Amino acid sequence: MTSPSSYPTINGQRLWSNIIETAQYGATPKGGLTRLTLGAEDIQARNWFRERCEALGCQVSVDQLGNMFALKPGRNAALQPIAIGSHLDTQPTGGRFDGILGVLAGLEALQTLQDQQIETTAPLLLINWTNEEGSRFAPAMLCSGVYAGVFDRDYAYSRTDRAGITFEQALRDSGYMGSDPIGKQRFAAMFELHIEQGPILEDRDIPIGVVQGAQAVRWYEVTLEGRRAHTGTTPMHLRKNALLGASRVVELVNAIALDHGPLAVGTVGLMEVRPNSRNVIPGTVFFCVDLRHPEDAVLAQMEAAFTSRLHGICSDIGLTHDLQTVWDSPAVKFNANCVAAVREGARAAGLETLDITSGAGHDAVYVARVAPTTMIFVKSVDGLSHNEAEYTAPEDCIAGAQVLLNAVLAYDAAHH
Ligand SMILES: [Zn+2]
């Protein structure tokens, strides 16, 4: 790939100061953040973001979902911009880095280019996506989802919080109901820097995760039916114990994940036993199964193993079963050119990388449906996230931000 002649060094101290400064908007006593979508603290963070972008000479536009787009001109205004995006909202007791790092690192990238009077060929676009967390208004990634055509606008508007306020009303009240039609602001590609929210980079002591995509997920609901009977009077060979069947399925799900390589995961996380009485043989058990793998084909093999062995377990014990697939989300593969730009960015920064797959949802996962997209991960201490103790060390934030800027410059040089 064609690389830029040199890469400017970001101001890491300024990036860290901005993380600390904006952490006042929704600060909790335990060092985390409560910054729910379009609440007072989110509005403060948005106002800060808008002022900083405008001070850099960016034009800030807002669409009908409150998504904020700060445009920094390039040499060729006819080109679609290269975007950097993430989110400024948090969980009710969230951390200071989830989403926020991606937006503030993007701001630092624009500021560095401004300081060093470096102009890109394509314009650059810094995006704050509304309601990524989905805490106040479910589902998560609501507004990048509408942008990408996953949900429609009126569905988003109809979402209500626990006080009965609709998303549309909250947008109007916040002053962030913009006039731009959704999708008006197009872009050529998007890069998202995010904390890993898992333990892998820390465990391997590697600073940069080159995210390949997001894993495929399937959720199932299973009901096993046996026969309720007295635990004292029913001999073992005449029982139809649904919980015995369920416990074998718990082992089965674990074994299937272990059998399909280090990237497969499988969990039974919820179970209801009926009648749930100490001296009644359980007649009915309801439980949920969660299977995930980065490859659709491997997930299909895991599902085939699960359904065939589920039949065997039930027939051995004399149970009947009902199996429903309640969620089927295919794997997402990030764009090869964007991934190559991230590799080049890390190489130029002299940082070791690990190829990694996202285990969580992100704005980039939806955006990837409509534009070339990828992500960069940095370490999360103890893999903790959605937690006030969430932490990423300054050197890791700075490393991620440097790779983000380098990747954008590499993409611009290679494609224009
Ligand atoms: Zn996030």
Residues whose N, C-alpha, C, O or C-beta is under 5 A from the ligand:
A	BS01	ZN	D98 G99
